[in-house]
């Protein structure tokens, strides 16, 4: 079944189904949905998570229940499948349909479809998932709808912002969800129990660090490891949370992967300078290095969600240094 965002959050507050599919253009939108499901899943005994980032040569046998070792204790596992810019292909579509015909009651399947063409939402594999599970389709956040998105995000962070201040933040961040989220997180620390008005918002933005999420992304794409680590540490000291840092780094790695796979940056949104940086870095990095980094991202995400004992900040530093 299809649910809108608000109904989905209410429906999964305490109970979960076995299959969820999320369609969105931005990773931050998908992460908010999947995080909510995983939080509820942990309450219901799911303590292990595996993530599979799909490429053209993915082996889909991980969905075959006959390949699982029989567990006398009925261990519950979260299986996260990430489709980023590409669908599952013929083999993946077949594997998904077969799994939907006989789902494993000890598995929670989360499929996140990021930046897929709209026709994917009505594909056979998507319909199979929708028929047996829950599907949420997030609309793109345009600049005109940013004030409403900011208001909802502020409410989630338990901060109150008046409309003039919301409009100012929307104008300054120019529709960038990562930059907006970074600013909102900072505001939640600075003004935890105050109504944030226009002068307060203006002062907060003008006092922002000389480095932000944009700077982190650019330094990472260029390959300036020293500057990347410096910005990570500065953002950490300002209260920026690990998920936001990981979103920024993963977005650049996903974009580099797309450039390497397609041989061009033409299908990636961004200013010419940024696209040139991507193209230059893509020539200097191997496909295997990118795939390894994508797996690192999945493991860091697992640590952030409390499903492993790794230190998220240390793992983020290692990702930045090793990439």
N, C-alpha and C positions, 0 to 999 in steps of 0.2 A: 504494500500500500504506500501511497505517497502522503507525506505529512509536510505541513509548512513548519518553519523554524520554531515558532512559539509552541505549537502543539507537540512537536517532537521533544522539546526540552521538558515539558510537563509530563509527557508519557514515559520518559526514560529517567525520571527523578529517582525512582526506587526499583523499577523492574526493567528488564531488557529482553529483547527478542534475540534470535540466534544469528540474524543477518541484517547488516545495515549498508546502504550505499549512499554516498554523498557526492553530488556534482557541484562544482564551483569553479570560478576563474582564479581565485586567490587562495594560496595555501593557508593563510591565516583564517579564512572562513571555514575551510575543511577541518583545520586543527581544533577550532572551537567546538565543532560538532563531535569529532572523534574523542576529544578529551572528556566531554561530558559522558559519552557512552562508557569509556574506559573507567572513569571514576565510579560509575554505578556498577560496572562489572567487577571491580575490586571488592565492592561491598557484597557481591554475590559469589565470591570464591574464586575468581579468575586471577591467578597470580603469575602467569607466564605469558609472554607476548613475543611473537615472531613477525617480522616485517619483510615483505617481498616487494621490491621495486621493479616493476615490469619493464622489460626491454624486448626487442624483437626475438632474442634467442633464449628467453626464459623457459625453464623446464617447469611445467605446471603439475608435476607429479606430487607436489606438496599438498595438493587438495585431495588426493586419493586416500581415502581412509584405510585402505588395505596396506598402505605403506607405513602406517602408524604402529608403533609397538603397543601391544595391549597393556593397559594400565589398570591394575587391580583396584587402585584407589580412585579411578575416574578423574584424573587430573584435568582441570579446566584450562583451556588455552585460548588466547586471543590471536587470531590470524589477521594481520593487516596487509591488504594488497593495495599498492599505490600505482595508479595509472596517471602518468604525468605527460600530457601532450599526445599520448598514443593510446589506442584501445587495446583490448587483450589479444587481438588477432584471432585467427581461426582456431588454433589449438586452445587458447585461453577461453574463448567463447564456449567451446565444447566442454572444457573442464568445468567452467562455471555452471553451465546447464546441468551437467551430470551431478555436480555437488548439490545443486538446488533440488534435484530429484530425490536425494538421500542425504540430507544434512546431518552432521555429527552433533549430537546433543551436548557434547563436552567442549565444543568449539564455539567461539564468537567470531564471526566473519565480518570484517569491516573493509569495504572497498571504497577507496577515495579516488574520484575521477576529477583530476585538475586540468583545466584548460583544454577539455576535449570539445570537439565539434558538437553542436547542438543535436545533430542527428543521432549521436551516440545514446542520448537519453531514451530514444525509442527503439534501440536495437534489440535483437532477440535476447542477447545476454542480459541487457538491462531490464527487460520485461520479466525474465526468469527470476531475477533478484527481487524485483518489485512485487511479484506475485506471492512470494513466500516470506519476504522480509519487509523492511522499512526503507523507503527512499526519500531523501531530502534534496531538493534542488535549490541552491542559493542563487539569487539573481546578482548580476554584476553590480558593484557599487560605483555608480557614476558620481561625478562631482556634485551634481544637483541633489543627490540623495545622501551625500555625506553628513549633513547636519543631523538627519534622523539616525544614521548609523552611529554617529558620535554620542548622541543622547542615549541610545541603547547600551553602548559599550560603557559609558560612564555609569549607568545604572548597575551594570554587572559588577563594576569595580567599587560600587557603593560610594560614589562621589556625585555631588549635585552641581550642575553648571547651568548658569542662566543662558538664554537664547542668544544674546549678543556675543557672549564669550564662545559659545559653540560655533557661531558663524565665523568668528575670527580664526579659530583653530582650523576650521574647514578651509578657509581661504589660504592660510599659511602653509598647510600641508599638501594642498593641491591634489587631493584625492588619493594620496599614498597611505594605504592602511597601516603599513609598518611604522612609518613616521608618526602617524596619528596615535597609534597604540602606545608607542614609546612616550609620547607627550602625556597621554592620559595616565599611564602608570606613574610617571613622575609627579603629576598633579595629585594622585591618590596618596602619595607619600607626604607631599608638602601641605595639603589642605584636607586632612582626613575627615573633618567634621565641620566644614564650612561650605557655604554656597559660593562657588567660584564665579566672580563677575568679570566684566570686560577688563578693568584695570589689572586685576590679578592675573588673568590669562595673558594679557599683553606683557606684563612684567616677567612671567614665567617663561614665555617664548623668547623674550629678549635676553634673558639670563641663561638661555640654554647653552650647554657645553659647545665649545668650538668644534667638537666632533659629534656626529650623530649616526643614525642607521645608514644614511646615504654614503657617508665617509667610510664606514665599515665595509659596505658593499664594494665601493670603488677600490679601496686598498686591497681587499681580498681578491678581486678580479685581476688587478694588476700583478699580484703576487708579491706585494710588499709585506712580508711576514712581520717585520719589526713594527711597522705602523699598525697592522691589523691587530696584533696582540696589545699594543698600547691603547687602541680604541676600545677593545674588549674590556680591558681592565678599568678604563675610565667609565665606560657605561655601567659596568658592574658596581663601581663605587657610588654611582648616582642612583642605584636602586633598580636598574634595568634587569628584568628577570631572564633566566636562561632560555625560555621558549622564544622570546623575541630575538635574541641573538642567533639562535639556531634557525629560525625562520629566514633571517637575513642571509646567513651563509648558505643554507640549503637552496634558497631561490637562485643564487648565483651558480651553484653547482648544477642545478637542474637546467639552467639556461645554457651553461657551457656544454652539458651533455647533449642538449638539443642542437647546438651549433655543430658539434663534432659529428653527430648522427646525420644531420641534414646537409652539412657542408656549407651552411650559410646562416646568417642571423636575421634573415628577412621576415621570419614568422615570430620574432620576439619584439615586444613593445619596448620603446625607450628612445632617448635622444641619440643622435648620430654618434656623439662622442662615446657613449656607453656601449653602443653596438660595435664600434671599432675596437674598444677594449676587449670585448668578448671574443671577437674574431682573432685578435692578436694572441690572446691567452690560449684559445682553442688550438692554435698551431703548435703550442709548446707543451701541451699536456696529452697524455695517452688516454685512450678509452678505458684501459684497465684501472688507471689511477682514479678516474672519475667514478667508475663503478664501485671501487673500494671505498671512496668517500661517501657515496650514497648509502652504502651499508653502515658506515660509521654514523651517519646521520640517524638511521633507524635505531641504532643501539643507544645513541645519546637521547633520543626521544623516549626510548623505553626507560632509561635512567631518570629522566625528568618526571615521568609519570609514576615513579616509585616502584617499577617492576624489575629493577635490577639494583645491585649495590654499588654500581659505578658512580663516581662523583661527576655530575654533569659539567661543572665549570672546568674541571681538569680535562675532561674529554673534549670539550669545545676548544680549549687551548691546543690540545694535541691535533685536532682536526685542522685548525688554522696553521699550525707549524708544519704538518706533514703534507698538506695539499700543494 
